[in-house]
Amino acid sequence: MSASITFFPVANGDMALVRLVDFANSTILVDINIRQCADDPNNDEARDVAADLRARLPIDANGRPYVDVFLLSHPDKDHCTGLQKHFHLGPLSGYADDEKPQSEKRIVIREMWSSPIVFRRASKIMTFCDDAKAFRTEAKRRVQSFRDGAVLEGDRILLMGEDKGGKTEGLEAILVRSGDHFSRINGMENAHFRAQLLAPSLVCDDDEEVDLRAKNHSSVILNMELASSVGGLNQSSCRFLTAGDAEVAIWERLWERYKDTPEVLEYDVLETPHHCSWHVFSRDSWSGCGEEAVVSAAARNALSQARFGAKIISSSKPIKDDESDPPCTRAKREYKAILASKAGTFLCTGETPQSWAPEPIEIDITAGGAKVRAAQRSGAAGLAAAAAPRAG
């Protein structure tokens, strides 16, 4: 089975499954947004993305579906909805679904990845939904298991970024610092995967910095390298840039940090930050300023490091030519302009292959680049993409 990335149609939310080409076909799930309407068998408007996900997951020796990694970019509702209903939380010794039909068994999370920074926002900045609270409780349990030296299967966690006040001291073995590369999945080095953590970085005590991080959700930004063959990583490996809801100020800072080494930001596949929001490119309101809204050159530069044949995926509702944001029609135009000289493809999960019947977008990682599976070219968006020269 080839390496792949699957983007699920979850309206304005994120849910992407990375499958590696290693012997175990390891899986990395980036966020979830399994809404109640998607779980309702009598609702024909929302796709059953839980069933779509389960159909793509491996089963362990006990007959339990699992992901090797679940990355939570940040704990907003549209990035963690469905966690408690569809995933097992707590020690594996307490797994209670073995006698249930396969379609009802909760999914085991072998390893969690998340930032410790985002969970300090609850008291002053925002109120967490129940799924976010459940994730935080499970993350704390796993960190305590590490501190106690009693990590069993289903207890692993990696922390994405340091926290201030010494809160992550003593956790160096499960800590990834901003700027670091890592290639460990579920406690083992993997020759077919490497990622660089670009954000969040260490939080300082400056009020402006605190406000900035709250506004931009302190999202985990990872640039993953995915091997296209069992031979391991090489120059042709795919780069997948995922960034949660990171907005303009974060991208400006990333460009300032990496403008002399822009290859750090290069990608073959980009999941548009914040569901194709205009606030990724500008501080100006799209609904208030319209075409007069000013693009941040630095933020656009950071997001312009597309490789030839790149794919940009908007995980959002259909993008309409109106004042909506997100998704925003002008943000879509900026992304398409970025791709114009790269023979790239822009797709939206809410309108592929058709807006009235969206399906998961499947991207295969091949030696020739990231390729959208042919079945997705039946809709209007796919036909437009197919017209682009040398698009995958």
Stockholm file with secondary structure:
# STOCKHOLM 1.0

chainA/1-392         MSASITFFPVANGDMALVRLVDFANSTILVDINIRQCADDPNNDEARDVAADLRARLPIDANGRPYVDVFLLSHPDKDHCTGLQKHFHLGPLSGYADDEKPQSEKRIVIREMWSSPIVFRRASKIMTFCDDAKAFRTEAKRRVQSFRDGAVLEGDRILLMGEDKGGKTEGLEAILVRSGDHFSRINGMENAHFRAQLLAPSLVCDDDEEVDLRAKNHSSVILNMELASSVGGLNQSSCRFLTAGDAEVAIWERLWERYKDTPEVLEYDVLETPHHCSWHVFSRDSWSGCGEEAVVSAAARNALSQARFGAKIISSSKPIKDDESDPPCTRAKREYKAILASKAGTFLCTGETPQSWAPEPIEIDITAGGAKVRAAQRSGAAGLAAAAAPRAG
#=GR chainA/1-392 SS CCEEEEECCCSSSCCEEEECCSTTCCEEEECEECCHHHHCTTCSSSCCHHHHHHTTSCBCTTSCBEESEEECSCCCHHHHETHHHHBCCSCGGGCCCTTSCGGGSCBEESEEEECSSGGGGTTTTCCCCHHHHHHHHHHHHHHHHHHTTCCCTTCEEEEESCCTTTTTTTCGGGEECTTCEECEETTEECTTEEEEEEECCCCCSCHHHHHHHHHTTTCCEEEEEECSSTTCCCTTCEEEEECTTCCHHHHHHHHHHHTTSGGGGCEEEEECGGGTCGGGTCSSCHHHHGGGCCCCHHHHHHHTCEEEEEEEEECSSCCCSSSCCSSCHHHHHHHHHHHHTTTCEEEEGGGSSCTTSCCCEEEEEETTEEEECGGGGGSHHHHHHHTSTTCC
#=GC SS_cons         CCEEEEECCCSSSCCEEEECCSTTCCEEEECEECCHHHHCTTCSSSCCHHHHHHTTSCBCTTSCBEESEEECSCCCHHHHETHHHHBCCSCGGGCCCTTSCGGGSCBEESEEEECSSGGGGTTTTCCCCHHHHHHHHHHHHHHHHHHTTCCCTTCEEEEESCCTTTTTTTCGGGEECTTCEECEETTEECTTEEEEEEECCCCCSCHHHHHHHHHTTTCCEEEEEECSSTTCCCTTCEEEEECTTCCHHHHHHHHHHHTTSGGGGCEEEEECGGGTCGGGTCSSCHHHHGGGCCCCHHHHHHHTCEEEEEEEEECSSCCCSSSCCSSCHHHHHHHHHHHHTTTCEEEEGGGSSCTTSCCCEEEEEETTEEEECGGGGGSHHHHHHHTSTTCC
//
